[in-house]
């Protein structure tokens, strides 16, 4: 089927989404996974490496400019500009990566400035891609669409945080980053080709805005549900690595386990989550993830409390919980995001949910560290085992609507 023909088929749409989400996550993996290791290897102090956390700001704040982006993307009576906008912001991101490779890492501030431009461009492109996905995917495609989003994130992170280090060791920082820039350019070009065939929209559209999103009762209820699910599913995830270290596993072993978990288990979990959403729906998928999370956290709570278990049990529980099950559950949650989102401002609605997820996750990371430090792993993981059943009961009291305001 020609890309420039009528509305592209499901396979073509999904391939474009996979390409876009992998590209975005290559940049994220490079920034927050690969670059810190490279900087430390070059002898930079930890406080300087900590400056990379500033690059999270565009992702945390992108909801503020998402209405403006959606107004650009959805001109009344004309075809969506998803392909044009992703091409524009993708070009800025690629040029920023080329500049990052050219300026080097010493001093750090020029590279940090280039990466901040990349972060703004990539987070803005993400608004466009999410809005495009909400608009072009019918409800029976949400499972596979969000498998692309979550699975693409795991694949891209493995490339940006793992493969990058191998390439740096062989050809140096500049060549490695330019290689990543070339890969991102190819992936985003494919997305643009698959996204340019959409037909014209209605002559009169409602003006995208945050106020309009928050005025909808289902959006407000969805935000509550999102917070409940994220708290129950993510409370202990940030402490799984330190827990494995404290049980006597070497840093290299934990790194190998994380790499395997991210690429293999995470991707498998996203695909299984997509299949589960297709077969049973988002509510059942999320409930299954919470129930399994309670079981795995119970195993980790016993290990953390000093109960003798076979050494492989807590390692396996940590890997499955942190990668496969997390991807499985969040594929269901993100499919629900799509169903709540109005196609006339999908980028705004979806971004609102994403930013809440990010804000809650940041708070949980801080909380989990304090709890583990003062009350121990057993208490933290025990809390992580109790919260999922409570979340299941609370989610049953909240309506998970099966349809969207409009769309295909």
Secondary structure, DSSP 8 states (H G I E B T S, - for coil): --TTSSS--HHHHHHHHHHHHHHHHHHHHIIIIIHHHHHHHTT--HHHHGGGGGGGHHHHHTHHHHHHHHHHH--TTSB--HHHHHHHHHHHHHHHHHHHHHH-SSSHHHHHHHHHHHHHHHHHHHHHHHHHHHHH--GGGHHHHHHHHHHHHHHHHHIIIIIHHHHHHHHHHHHHHHHHHHHHHHHHHHHHHHHTT--B--SS-----HHHHHTSHHHHHHHHHHHHHHHHHHTTGGGHHHHHHHTT--HHHHHHHHHHIIIIIHHHHHHHHHHHHHHH-HHHHHHHHHHHHHHHHHHHHHHHTT----HHHHHHHHHIIIIIIHHHHHHHHHHHHHHHS-GGGHHHHHHHHHHHHHHHHHHHHHHHHHHHHHH-HHHHHHHHHHHHHHHHHHHHTS---SS-SS--
